[in-house]
Amino acid sequence: MKATTVREELVVALFGDAADLITRLEALAPVMNDTRLGMAEAAKELAAQAEHFQGHMHGIASTEQYRAVHYMREHTEHTAHFWQQKQLGLLKEAGRSVLKEEVRSTLNQLLSSLDQLISSLERTSTRLKRRDSVLLHVANTAVSVAATACVAAFLVTRLSAETAASSRPAASVESPCPAPAVAPPERARLRK
């Protein structure tokens, strides 16, 4: 049959196009099904790879976190050590200035007092040495005088005894100071 009008031709063309479209749609359903299955498998593979990638990224993240924490700790310790040394230096410097300003005058007064005390002790020591030598000299003189007095008394009594003995019969006269006893070794030495 032949189409007589344009309208009929359009309806026939429209039905032909619709039939072609329906054929294509029917062919599209299995392709869509295959594509859906392929996409599901690709999603499974991607999930498996993503799990491996996620573990790898977690390892990288924890390594970087450790490095960051270690770096921060090291940097903090270095900074704390630097400031501690700086504060220690400042404290030493402040201590020196305090000692110079505050304690210097007190130390100078103490040193001058000690110098005066030392010079006083030296003068006293010199006086004591002089006094000791004078006392020693006086003691030696006293001993010498006593010994001389004893010898003189002995000689006087001996002379008087000898003069009395020569004028009368022997009488025993004892001296107020006994004669010094000479030890036998000294007598031997004196004879030589």
C-alpha positions as CSV (number, residue, x, y, z in Angstrom):
1,M,0.0,0.0,0.0
2,K,1.0,3.4,-0.9
3,A,0.8,6.4,1.2
4,T,-1.3,9.0,-0.4
5,T,-0.8,12.0,1.8
6,V,2.0,13.6,3.7
7,R,0.2,12.9,6.9
8,E,0.1,9.3,6.3
9,E,3.8,9.3,5.3
10,L,4.6,11.1,8.6
11,V,2.7,8.6,10.6
12,V,4.4,5.7,8.8
13,A,7.8,7.4,9.3
14,L,6.9,8.0,13.0
15,F,5.9,4.4,13.4
16,G,9.1,3.3,11.7
17,D,11.2,5.5,14.0
18,A,9.3,4.3,17.0
19,A,9.8,0.7,16.0
20,D,13.5,1.4,15.4
21,L,13.6,3.2,18.8
22,I,11.9,0.2,20.5
23,T,14.4,-2.2,18.9
24,R,17.2,-0.1,20.1
25,L,15.7,0.0,23.6
26,E,15.3,-3.7,23.6
27,A,18.9,-4.1,22.6
28,L,20.0,-1.6,25.3
29,A,18.6,-3.6,28.2
30,P,21.1,-6.5,28.0
31,V,24.0,-4.0,27.4
32,M,22.8,-2.0,30.5
33,N,22.7,-5.3,32.4
34,D,26.2,-6.2,31.3
35,T,27.4,-2.7,32.1
36,R,25.7,-2.9,35.6
37,L,27.4,-6.2,36.3
38,G,30.8,-4.8,35.0
39,M,30.4,-1.8,37.2
40,A,29.5,-3.9,40.2
41,E,32.7,-6.0,39.6
42,A,34.7,-2.8,39.1
43,A,33.3,-1.4,42.3
44,K,34.4,-4.6,44.2
45,E,37.9,-4.3,42.7
46,L,38.0,-0.6,43.4
47,A,36.9,-1.3,47.0
48,A,39.6,-3.9,47.4
49,Q,42.2,-1.5,45.9
50,A,40.8,1.3,48.0
51,E,41.2,-0.9,51.2
52,H,44.8,-1.5,50.3
53,F,45.2,2.2,49.4
54,Q,43.5,3.2,52.7
55,G,45.9,1.0,54.7
56,H,48.8,2.5,52.8
57,M,47.5,6.0,53.4
58,H,46.9,5.2,57.1
59,G,50.5,4.0,57.3
60,I,51.8,7.2,55.6
61,A,49.6,9.3,57.9
62,S,50.8,7.6,61.1
63,T,54.4,7.9,59.9
64,E,53.9,11.6,59.2
65,Q,52.1,12.0,62.5
66,Y,55.1,10.3,64.3
67,R,57.5,12.5,62.4
68,A,55.5,15.7,63.3
69,V,55.3,14.7,67.0
70,H,59.0,13.9,67.1
71,Y,59.9,17.1,65.3
72,M,57.7,19.1,67.7
73,R,59.1,17.4,70.7
74,E,62.7,17.9,69.5
75,H,62.0,21.5,68.6
76,T,60.3,22.1,72.0
77,E,63.3,20.5,73.8
78,H,65.8,22.5,71.8
79,T,63.9,25.7,72.4
80,A,63.5,24.9,76.1
81,H,67.2,24.1,76.4
82,F,68.1,27.3,74.6
83,W,65.9,29.4,76.9
84,Q,67.1,27.6,80.0
85,Q,70.7,28.3,79.1
86,K,69.8,31.9,78.3
87,Q,68.0,32.3,81.7
88,L,70.9,30.6,83.5
89,G,73.3,33.1,81.9
90,L,71.0,36.0,82.9
91,L,70.8,34.7,86.4
92,K,74.5,34.4,86.7
93,E,75.0,37.9,85.3
94,A,72.3,39.2,87.8
95,G,74.0,37.3,90.6
96,R,77.3,38.8,89.7
97,S,75.9,42.3,89.6
98,V,74.1,41.8,92.9
99,L,77.3,40.6,94.4
100,K,79.2,43.5,93.0
101,E,76.7,46.1,94.1
102,E,75.3,44.7,97.3
103,V,78.0,42.4,98.8
104,R,81.1,44.3,97.7
105,S,80.7,47.1,100.3
106,T,80.1,44.5,103.1
107,L,83.0,42.4,102.0
108,N,85.2,45.5,101.8
109,Q,84.2,46.4,105.4
110,L,84.9,42.9,106.5
111,L,88.3,42.9,104.8
112,S,89.3,46.2,106.4
113,S,88.2,44.8,109.8
114,L,90.2,41.7,109.2
115,D,93.3,43.8,108.1
116,Q,93.0,45.8,111.3
117,L,92.7,42.6,113.4
118,I,95.7,41.1,111.7
119,S,97.8,44.1,112.2
120,S,96.7,44.3,115.9
121,L,97.6,40.6,116.3
122,E,101.0,41.2,114.7
123,R,101.7,44.1,117.0
124,T,100.6,42.0,120.0
125,S,102.7,39.1,118.8
126,T,105.7,41.3,118.5
127,R,105.1,42.7,122.0
128,L,104.7,39.1,123.4
129,K,107.9,38.0,121.8
130,R,109.7,41.0,123.3
131,R,108.1,40.3,126.7
132,D,109.0,36.6,126.5
133,S,112.6,37.5,125.7
134,V,112.7,40.0,128.6
135,L,111.1,37.4,130.9
136,L,113.6,34.8,129.8
137,H,116.5,37.3,130.4
138,V,115.1,38.1,133.9
139,A,114.7,34.4,134.7
140,N,118.3,33.8,133.6
141,T,119.5,36.7,135.7
142,A,117.5,35.6,138.7
143,V,119.0,32.0,138.4
144,S,122.5,33.5,138.0
145,V,122.1,35.8,141.0
146,A,120.8,32.9,143.1
147,A,123.6,30.6,142.0
148,T,126.1,33.4,142.7
149,A,124.6,34.0,146.1
150,C,124.8,30.3,146.9
151,V,128.4,30.1,145.8
152,A,129.3,33.3,147.7
153,A,127.5,32.0,150.8
154,F,129.3,28.7,150.5
155,L,132.7,30.3,150.1
156,V,132.1,32.7,153.0
157,T,131.0,29.8,155.3
158,R,133.9,27.7,154.1
159,L,136.4,30.5,154.6
160,S,135.0,31.3,158.0
161,A,135.0,27.6,158.9
162,E,138.6,27.3,157.7
163,T,139.7,30.3,159.7
164,A,137.8,29.1,162.7
165,A,139.2,25.6,162.3
166,S,142.7,26.9,162.1
167,S,142.2,29.0,165.2
168,R,140.4,26.3,167.2
169,P,139.7,22.6,167.1
170,A,137.7,21.4,164.1
171,A,134.1,22.3,164.2
172,S,131.7,21.2,161.6
173,V,130.2,24.1,159.7
174,E,127.5,23.5,157.1
175,S,126.9,25.9,154.3
176,P,123.4,27.3,153.8
177,C,123.7,26.3,150.1
178,P,124.9,22.8,149.5
179,A,127.9,22.5,147.2
180,P,127.0,21.5,143.8
181,A,127.4,17.8,143.3
182,V,129.5,17.0,140.2
183,A,128.7,13.6,138.7
184,P,131.6,11.2,138.3
185,P,131.6,11.3,134.5
186,E,131.9,15.1,134.7
187,R,134.9,14.8,137.1
188,A,136.6,12.5,134.6
189,R,136.0,14.9,131.8
190,L,137.3,17.8,133.9
191,R,140.5,15.9,134.6
192,K,141.2,15.3,131.0
